[in-house]
Amino acid sequence: MLPPDLSEIREEIRGHAAAYGLDFFEVIFHILDFKGINEVAAYGGFPTRYPHWRFGMEYDRLSKGYKYGLQKIYEMVINNDPCYAYLLSANQLVDQKIVMAHVYGHCDFFKNNVWFSKTNRKMVDEMANHGVRIQRYIERYGLEKVEAFIDASLSIENLIDYHAPFIQRKGKQTSRALNGEEEIPLRAKRFKSKDYMNDFINPQEAIDAEIRRLQEAMEKKKQFPETPQKDVLRFLIEHSPLENWERDILSLIREESYYFAPQAQTKIMNEGWATFWHSTIMTQKCLKDSELIDYADHHSGTLGTRPGVINPYKVGLELFRDIEERWNKGRFGKEYEECDNIAEKKKWDLQLGLGREKIFEVRKIYNDITFIDTFLTEEFCEKHKLFTYRFNSQTGMYEIADRDYRKVKAKLLFSLTNFGQPLIYVVNGNYRNRGELLLKHQHEGVGLKQDYARDTLKNLQSIWRRPVHLETIVGEDEVRVGFDGKEIVEEKIGEAEEEKEKAEAPS
Amino acid sequence: MVIKIEKDHSRFRQIVKGTIRKNLKKYISHTEMIGRRGKELVSIPVPQIDLPHFKYGQKEVGGVGQGDGPPGTPIGSGDQDGGSGEAGNQPGEHLLEVEVSIEELAEILGEELELPRIEPRGKKNIISEKGRYTGIRRVGPESLRHFKRTYREALKRQIVSGTYNHERPVIIPVREDKRFRAWKEQQHPESNAVIVYMMDVSGSMGDEQKELVRIESFWIETWLRSQYDGLKIRYIIHDATAREVDKETFYHTRESGGTVISSAYELCSRIIKQEYSPEDWNIYPFHFSDGDNWSGGDTARCMKLLKEELFPVSNQFSYGQVKSHYGSGQFIKDLNQHLSEEEILVTSEINGKDDILRSIKDFLGKGR
């Protein structure tokens, strides 16, 4: 696959990577010209993926960027066993070295990070299967129809529960009433007691509380779904009146969403880890003197920062380096935290040498959120000049808001939570007792983009067939936006209405 | 590997053009890639179709960045979305800062809109040569030395040969290190063109309308500049009377009062007569207005002026009508009604920013 010179380099780098303790799937490298690499990248790395115009769109963007010299792809690697990685044929030898070292870093991460543990390691084959299935549907039902359904599905592809792969599901619940089972009358459990002790052992308050709890549980059982569901896609797949081919498309899009999710969940760590290893391998082992300048040039290009954007390569790399240093020098734990002598802290060094071990542990069990939450320190924020920004409506510009490290951390964590996307739940699949769908946006202080939300509702309705509603907050008001197939209706959720509901609830 | 990107790509292009899947049209946006021209940033339009998602209203979100500056330092305009990472295994990409020349910009525009090359009138047989710096070579005059490249070569040599001392990092280039800019000669037929921009600055034309005109005329200018060597631009503003102004005034003046369009056409015709003979010049009058004219009588006079004075000398007469709250938008209807058989007249309505590209295509798509 590789020409002899590159093949030799690969062996060398692979050896170094393994010697450092990296543990990876076998990596298969392909060499492509820029057209080829843009094509593969447009398909998210899977050349056998199903046909869709958005891949064409991505290709359009990538080729333009390359053609006008604005940007170029220089590495791409697929989480699969074996890993696939792509090299750009026009790159210099030193670039190929960097990329290979970088790729081995990614592969180690894919294989070992716990958030990737549930991903399909034969995704290349699976994607090809998806491609074939959708191709078959296109032939049978027509391109327009299938494409329109895919578009509607993609519009809600982010409505998944990123923790779902780790949740053990109970078996499918069947309604007891359907089984002909009688509902058992409510009876609170009583402890055995002598008559004269009864008031003490089974006090009336406790019995009332127990009955209330049972009642609530009964009420819940009647709800559908019993608890709010974050995996909206799964709910739709299981309960929408879809044609079989539609259900299949929806589930394969859901599957792809789950496959890509850990990569978004660990963007900072993953890139940081790979960059850490390419710089370590290159500077300690592989670099020839004559290549130094080009290496430094490209490495700094990767780590370049612009105001307003966090560069995951940069932040990730620096955090890993920081962690390694801190654990090497013992700068952690109660004693260090509580030391308030700055001079002493500066030269703190217990010579523990635990750094390497620690970063390997970190790469195994953390994701971006826990990573930032645990390891982003005040010193780090200051050293790397992190800030929060906000939109100033008077000037129409984004501007720097604050440099306080707690605020930076909070903001950064917020932008990573659920990938910076709103939390949407299915709360009722039989809303108004008419089979309508009710979703709720868990408001975290930031409103939805309204026009998008409305159009997404329309797409949801086309899948659910019955009217769909979304509860959210617009400005100050709680509102319910609904689409019944014809028109969008927005109504305020009044307090009066809530009280009415309360009054109607059986007591 | 069987790659079928061409199919997906052409399908995407078709959607953008609006020939298929018309209901996706409203999701098309022209996001930008940022290039640099000198100190200015210029953007290259890249059409994108963004399927609707539940997402945050971006402006409310804010975010985290990295860099210098006290609180309050502006870091970017509100038009762009913050840097939200999309899901998926994004390939690593280098963002390179490059200079985009006016010629390249024009080429990008031409390709995006599929504009035809213009066949100029005038002195077709005079060929002029023009040099352009396109590459690097090892020999050349000192005045063309490429400092950065030379420095890099010298640095490389000193490191490899072990003469680099990081305590005292002095780099001394020798002759072999030097790199020079190289140029290529390109031949152009020499032809001249003049654009006469006319704009209604009466009270009903607000800042929003002028912004549309400004953007549109920048692109028109860019394209025509790529087609002609010598491009002159004249600016006329008018309300009830017309006068010639410089560029700055053209875009920033606001008058009140009525609108007499014929005054502008008269002045335009006078300028052409005095300075630009149609034998030697390709003449492009552009008129932007919100479509209100003082009276039907004046509109009739405009028609007459156009027919007798302006059409015979122009390559194309372009009328762009921007939408405003006050304008009746009548003028474009009059033009289309009375002069529809005139090929030289092109009219286009510009209702908002999204219309600009289409409107440029209306104007420049004829290849005249």
Interface residues (C-beta under 8 A of the other chain):
Chain A: G36 E39 V40 A41 A42 Y43 G44 G45 P47 T48 P51 H52 W53 R54 F55 G56 M57 Y59 D60 R61 K64 G65 Y68 G69 L70 Q71 K72 I73 Y74 E75 M76 V77 I78 N79 H102 E144 E147 A148 D151 L154 S155 I156 N158 L159 S257 F260 A261 Q263 A264 K267 E271 D289 S290 L292 I293 G301 T302 G304 T305 R306 P307 G308 V309 I310 N311 P312 Y313 K314 V315 H384 K385 L386 F387 T388 Y389 R390 F391 N392 S393 T395 G396 M397 Y398 E399 I400 A401 D402 R403 V408 K411 L412 S415 F419 G420 Q421 P422 I424 H441 V446 G447 L448 K449 Q450 D451 Y452 A453 R454 D455 T456 N459
Chain B: M1 V2 I3 K4 I5 K7 D8 H9 S10 R11 F12 R13 I15 I20 R21 L24 M33 I34 G35 I44 V46 P47 Q48 I49 L51 P52 H53 F54 K55 Y56 G57 Q58 K59 E60 V61 G62 G63 V64 G65 Q66 G67 D68 G69 P70 P71 G72 T73 P74 I75 G76 S77 G78 G82 G83 S84 G85 E86 A87 G88 N89 P91 G92 E93 H94 L95 L96 V98 V100 E104 I108 R152 L155 K156 I159 V160
